[in-house]
Amino acid sequence: MAEKAKIAIFISGGGTNMAALLYASRLENSPYDVVLVASNKVDAGGLELAALEGVATFAQSHKGMTREDHDAVMEEAVVDAGADTIVLAGYMRILSDEFVARWEGRIINIHPSLLPKYKGLQTHKRAIEAGDSHGGASVHLVVPELDAGEVLAQAQVAIATDDTPETLGERVKLAEHQLYPRAVADYLSRDYDADYLLDRVRNLALALPETSERESHGAPGFRVGSEKSGKFFAHFNNQHHGSEHIAALVKTSGMDELMNLVEAQPEIYFKPAYYGASGWVGIILNRPGVDWDNVGDWLTRSWRSVAPARLTKLQDAADMF
């Protein structure tokens, strides 16, 4: 099983969503561990529960501090705990743009509406007044714009004719407790999911000029050129030939470069069993911290090595602008 992600949960109150996340982390095959529960309120009820369950806690009031200074203190606690992802669970503070930028793609939040509807506050009241048939909750990535990040998952909750914001909110909270742990687990698992990784490679490969996808030796491959004379510039390897790796295979300049890469950075590169003899290198994708810009650069370089000259000249011209 892949190494578990380590999450820090930020709370400001009783921490019911935090509790749902924490207890889900104790289930078999959970992809994450909770290593810290932190709060901007020293008397937040969720801190006591976390401590009871043996989870490290941290609290620092934001009163009298600038937003940036308070974020820095919270961030220091996260780093000291070894967390790689921050999950907001009723954290009633807007994070600074600089903090969000440093943790891009690694801050997750839950919002009590079906985004993009009803960003901000009073979501249940607004849904009822609009005559909506359903309210609900959305799990999303945090970006500088409020409640505007990629939506990872949603749960719908029917609105009754006699609902008040309070009664609807109670049922939405129940849905949140089911939704949040699953959405966090799915998001933290996708770096090890072959379908997700293939989609990322496919999007990069097919963005290059005159490319197409074709199966090769039972695995997805990517070609440049015509149907008849096209050449493969990349293959996708899903633990084939006994390999433990999910990888993108690309062309190097030859065996010397291939072996140098493998020897210098074995955590990133390997010699594939079938293609390695021809100078193809495997870029390991099922690992934390994949540099997708680097993967894209390798795909472009491999594409250039087999693409017709007319295409590489056009690409060179396009790159100048």
C-alpha positions as CSV (number, residue, x, y, z in Angstrom):
1,M,0.0,0.0,0.0
2,A,1.2,3.5,-0.7
3,E,2.6,5.6,2.1
4,K,-0.2,7.4,3.9
5,A,-0.7,11.1,3.6
6,K,-0.4,13.2,6.7
7,I,-3.1,15.8,7.3
8,A,-3.5,18.7,9.7
9,I,-7.1,19.7,10.5
10,F,-7.9,23.3,11.3
11,I,-11.0,23.9,13.4
12,S,-12.6,26.8,15.3
13,G,-15.4,25.0,17.2
14,G,-16.7,21.6,18.2
15,G,-15.0,19.8,15.4
16,T,-17.7,17.3,14.3
17,N,-16.3,17.2,10.8
18,M,-12.8,16.8,12.3
19,A,-14.1,13.9,14.3
20,A,-15.6,12.3,11.2
21,L,-12.2,12.6,9.4
22,L,-10.3,11.4,12.4
23,Y,-12.4,8.2,13.0
24,A,-12.4,7.5,9.2
25,S,-8.6,7.7,9.3
26,R,-8.6,4.7,11.8
27,L,-10.5,2.5,9.3
28,E,-8.6,-0.2,7.3
29,N,-7.2,1.1,4.1
30,S,-7.5,4.8,4.9
31,P,-5.0,6.7,2.8
32,Y,-4.3,9.3,5.4
33,D,-3.4,9.8,9.1
34,V,-4.4,12.9,11.2
35,V,-1.1,14.2,12.7
36,L,-2.4,17.5,14.0
37,V,-5.6,19.3,15.0
38,A,-5.0,23.1,15.2
39,S,-7.3,26.0,16.1
40,N,-7.5,29.7,16.2
41,K,-9.5,29.4,19.5
42,V,-7.8,27.9,22.5
43,D,-11.1,26.7,23.9
44,A,-12.4,25.0,20.7
45,G,-14.2,21.9,21.8
46,G,-12.7,19.7,19.1
47,L,-9.2,20.1,20.6
48,E,-10.3,18.1,23.7
49,L,-11.6,15.3,21.5
50,A,-8.4,15.2,19.4
51,A,-6.2,15.1,22.5
52,L,-8.4,12.3,23.9
53,E,-7.7,10.3,20.8
54,G,-4.0,10.8,21.0
55,V,-3.7,13.4,18.2
56,A,-1.3,16.3,18.6
57,T,-3.1,19.7,19.1
58,F,-2.1,23.3,18.7
59,A,-4.0,26.5,19.5
60,Q,-3.2,30.1,18.9
61,S,-5.7,32.9,19.2
62,H,-5.8,35.3,16.2
63,K,-6.7,38.2,18.4
64,G,-4.2,41.0,18.2
65,M,-2.3,39.4,15.3
66,T,-2.3,40.2,11.6
67,R,-3.8,37.6,9.3
68,E,-0.3,36.9,7.9
69,D,1.3,36.5,11.3
70,H,-1.4,34.2,12.5
71,D,-1.2,32.1,9.3
72,A,2.6,31.9,9.8
73,V,2.2,30.5,13.4
74,M,-0.4,28.0,12.2
75,E,1.8,27.0,9.3
76,E,4.8,26.4,11.6
77,A,2.7,24.0,13.6
78,V,1.7,22.2,10.5
79,V,5.3,21.8,9.2
80,D,6.5,20.7,12.7
81,A,3.9,18.0,12.7
82,G,5.0,16.7,9.4
83,A,1.7,17.3,7.6
84,D,1.6,17.5,3.9
85,T,-2.1,18.5,3.5
86,I,-4.3,20.9,5.4
87,V,-8.0,20.1,5.8
88,L,-10.3,22.9,7.0
89,A,-13.2,21.7,9.2
90,G,-15.2,24.6,10.5
91,Y,-12.2,26.9,10.5
92,M,-13.7,30.4,10.7
93,R,-10.8,32.3,9.3
94,I,-10.0,33.4,5.8
95,L,-6.4,32.4,4.9
96,S,-4.1,34.9,3.4
97,D,-3.4,34.7,-0.4
98,E,0.3,34.0,0.4
99,F,-0.5,31.1,2.6
100,V,-2.9,29.6,0.1
101,A,-0.3,30.0,-2.7
102,R,2.3,28.2,-0.7
103,W,-0.1,25.3,-0.2
104,E,-1.6,25.3,-3.6
105,G,-3.5,22.0,-4.2
106,R,-2.9,21.0,-0.6
107,I,-5.7,22.8,1.3
108,I,-9.2,21.2,1.3
109,N,-12.4,22.8,2.6
110,I,-16.1,21.8,2.9
111,H,-18.8,24.3,2.2
112,P,-22.5,24.0,3.1
113,S,-24.0,24.5,-0.4
114,L,-23.9,23.0,-3.8
115,L,-21.2,25.1,-5.3
116,P,-21.0,27.3,-7.4
117,K,-24.3,28.2,-5.8
118,Y,-24.2,30.3,-2.6
119,K,-20.6,31.0,-1.8
120,G,-20.0,32.7,1.5
121,L,-22.5,32.8,4.4
122,Q,-26.2,32.0,5.0
123,T,-26.2,29.3,2.5
124,H,-29.2,27.4,3.8
125,K,-31.4,30.5,4.0
126,R,-30.5,31.5,0.5
127,A,-31.2,28.0,-0.9
128,I,-34.7,28.0,0.8
129,E,-35.5,31.5,-0.3
130,A,-34.5,30.6,-3.9
131,G,-37.0,27.7,-3.9
132,D,-34.3,25.1,-4.5
133,S,-35.3,21.5,-4.3
134,H,-32.0,20.5,-2.7
135,G,-29.3,22.0,-0.6
136,G,-26.1,20.2,0.3
137,A,-22.4,20.3,0.8
138,S,-19.3,20.6,-1.5
139,V,-15.8,19.6,-0.8
140,H,-13.4,21.8,-2.7
141,L,-9.7,22.9,-3.0
142,V,-9.0,26.3,-1.5
143,V,-7.8,29.1,-3.7
144,P,-7.5,32.8,-3.0
145,E,-11.0,33.5,-4.3
146,L,-13.6,32.5,-1.6
147,D,-15.2,29.1,-2.2
148,A,-14.0,29.1,-5.9
149,G,-11.6,26.2,-6.0
150,E,-12.0,22.9,-7.9
151,V,-15.0,21.0,-6.5
152,L,-14.0,17.5,-5.6
153,A,-17.3,16.0,-4.4
154,Q,-20.8,17.0,-3.5
155,A,-23.8,15.6,-1.5
156,Q,-27.4,16.7,-2.1
157,V,-29.9,17.1,0.7
158,A,-33.6,17.5,-0.1
159,I,-35.3,20.6,1.1
160,A,-38.7,20.1,2.8
161,T,-41.5,22.6,2.4
162,D,-41.3,23.6,6.1
163,D,-37.6,23.7,6.4
164,T,-35.8,26.5,8.2
165,P,-32.2,27.3,7.8
166,E,-31.6,25.5,11.1
167,T,-33.4,22.3,10.2
168,L,-31.9,22.1,6.8
169,G,-28.5,22.8,8.3
170,E,-28.8,19.9,10.7
171,R,-29.3,17.4,7.8
172,V,-26.6,18.9,5.7
173,K,-24.2,18.4,8.6
174,L,-25.1,14.7,8.7
175,A,-24.3,14.6,4.9
176,E,-21.0,16.4,5.5
177,H,-19.9,13.8,7.9
178,Q,-20.4,11.1,5.3
179,L,-19.0,13.2,2.4
180,Y,-15.9,14.7,3.8
181,P,-13.8,11.7,4.8
182,R,-14.6,9.9,1.5
183,A,-13.8,13.0,-0.6
184,V,-10.5,13.6,1.3
185,A,-9.5,10.0,0.9
186,D,-10.3,10.0,-2.8
187,Y,-8.3,13.2,-3.4
188,L,-5.3,12.0,-1.4
189,S,-5.4,8.6,-3.2
190,R,-5.5,9.8,-6.7
191,D,-1.8,10.3,-7.0
192,Y,-1.6,6.5,-6.9
193,D,-4.6,5.8,-9.1
194,A,-3.8,4.6,-12.5
195,D,-6.8,6.1,-14.2
196,Y,-6.1,9.5,-12.8
197,L,-2.5,9.4,-13.7
198,L,-3.3,8.2,-17.2
199,D,-5.7,11.1,-17.7
200,R,-2.9,13.5,-16.7
201,V,-0.4,12.0,-19.1
202,R,-3.1,11.8,-21.9
203,N,-3.9,15.5,-21.5
204,L,-0.3,16.5,-21.8
205,A,0.5,14.2,-24.7
206,L,-2.5,15.0,-26.8
207,A,-2.0,18.7,-26.3
208,L,1.0,18.4,-28.6
209,P,0.5,18.9,-32.4
210,E,-0.9,16.0,-34.5
211,T,-0.9,13.4,-31.8
212,S,-3.2,10.5,-31.3
213,E,-3.6,7.6,-28.8
214,R,-3.1,4.0,-29.8
215,E,-2.7,0.9,-27.8
216,S,0.7,-0.7,-27.9
217,H,1.5,-4.1,-26.4
218,G,-1.7,-3.9,-24.4
219,A,-1.1,-0.5,-22.9
220,P,-1.9,3.1,-24.0
221,G,0.6,4.8,-26.3
222,F,0.8,8.2,-27.9
223,R,1.9,8.8,-31.5
224,V,2.8,11.8,-33.6
225,G,2.2,11.9,-37.4
226,S,-0.2,10.3,-39.7
227,E,-2.2,7.1,-39.1
228,K,0.1,5.1,-41.3
229,S,3.5,6.6,-40.7
230,G,3.1,8.0,-37.2
231,K,5.7,7.1,-34.5
232,F,5.2,6.5,-30.8
233,F,6.7,9.2,-28.5
234,A,5.3,8.0,-25.2
235,H,3.8,4.9,-23.5
236,F,1.8,4.5,-20.3
237,N,3.0,1.7,-18.0
238,N,0.6,0.5,-15.3
239,Q,2.8,-1.9,-13.4
240,H,3.6,-4.0,-16.5
241,H,6.1,-6.8,-16.7
242,G,6.3,-7.2,-12.9
243,S,7.1,-3.5,-12.3
244,E,5.8,-1.8,-9.2
245,H,5.7,1.5,-11.0
246,I,2.9,3.4,-12.8
247,A,4.9,5.4,-15.2
248,A,5.2,7.5,-18.4
249,L,7.8,6.1,-20.8
250,V,9.6,8.6,-23.0
251,K,12.6,8.5,-25.3
252,T,16.1,9.5,-24.1
253,S,19.1,10.2,-26.3
254,G,20.4,6.7,-25.6
255,M,21.6,4.2,-23.1
256,D,24.1,6.6,-21.5
257,E,21.6,9.2,-20.6
258,L,19.1,6.5,-19.5
259,M,21.5,4.9,-17.1
260,N,22.7,8.2,-15.8
261,L,19.1,9.2,-15.0
262,V,18.4,5.9,-13.2
263,E,21.6,6.0,-11.2
264,A,21.3,9.6,-10.2
265,Q,17.5,9.7,-9.4
266,P,16.2,6.2,-8.9
267,E,13.2,7.6,-7.0
268,I,12.1,9.3,-10.2
269,Y,13.4,7.2,-13.1
270,F,13.8,3.5,-13.9
271,K,14.8,1.3,-16.9
272,P,11.6,-0.3,-18.2
273,A,11.8,-4.1,-18.8
274,Y,10.5,-4.1,-22.3
275,Y,11.4,-0.6,-23.7
276,G,14.6,0.1,-21.8
277,A,16.9,-1.7,-24.3
278,S,15.8,0.9,-26.9
279,G,16.7,3.9,-24.6
280,W,13.3,4.6,-23.2
281,V,13.2,5.7,-19.6
282,G,10.3,5.4,-17.2
283,I,9.2,8.4,-15.2
284,I,7.6,7.1,-12.0
285,L,4.2,8.6,-11.4
286,N,2.9,6.7,-8.3
287,R,4.9,8.7,-5.8
288,P,4.4,11.9,-3.8
289,G,5.4,15.2,-5.3
290,V,5.4,14.4,-9.0
291,D,6.7,17.5,-11.0
292,W,4.1,17.5,-13.8
293,D,5.9,20.3,-15.5
294,N,8.9,18.0,-15.8
295,V,6.7,15.2,-17.2
296,G,5.3,17.6,-19.7
297,D,8.9,18.7,-20.7
298,W,9.9,15.1,-21.2
299,L,6.8,14.4,-23.3
300,T,7.6,17.4,-25.5
301,R,11.2,16.4,-25.9
302,S,10.2,12.8,-26.8
303,W,7.7,14.1,-29.2
304,R,10.3,16.3,-30.9
305,S,12.6,13.4,-31.3
306,V,10.2,11.6,-33.6
307,A,8.0,14.3,-35.0
308,P,8.3,15.3,-38.7
309,A,10.5,18.4,-39.2
310,R,7.6,20.5,-40.5
311,L,5.9,20.0,-37.0
312,T,9.0,20.8,-35.0
313,K,9.6,23.9,-37.0
314,L,6.0,25.1,-36.4
315,Q,6.4,24.3,-32.7
316,D,9.7,26.3,-32.6
317,A,7.9,29.2,-34.1
318,A,5.1,29.0,-31.7
319,D,7.5,28.8,-28.7
320,M,8.9,32.2,-29.7
321,F,5.7,34.0,-28.9
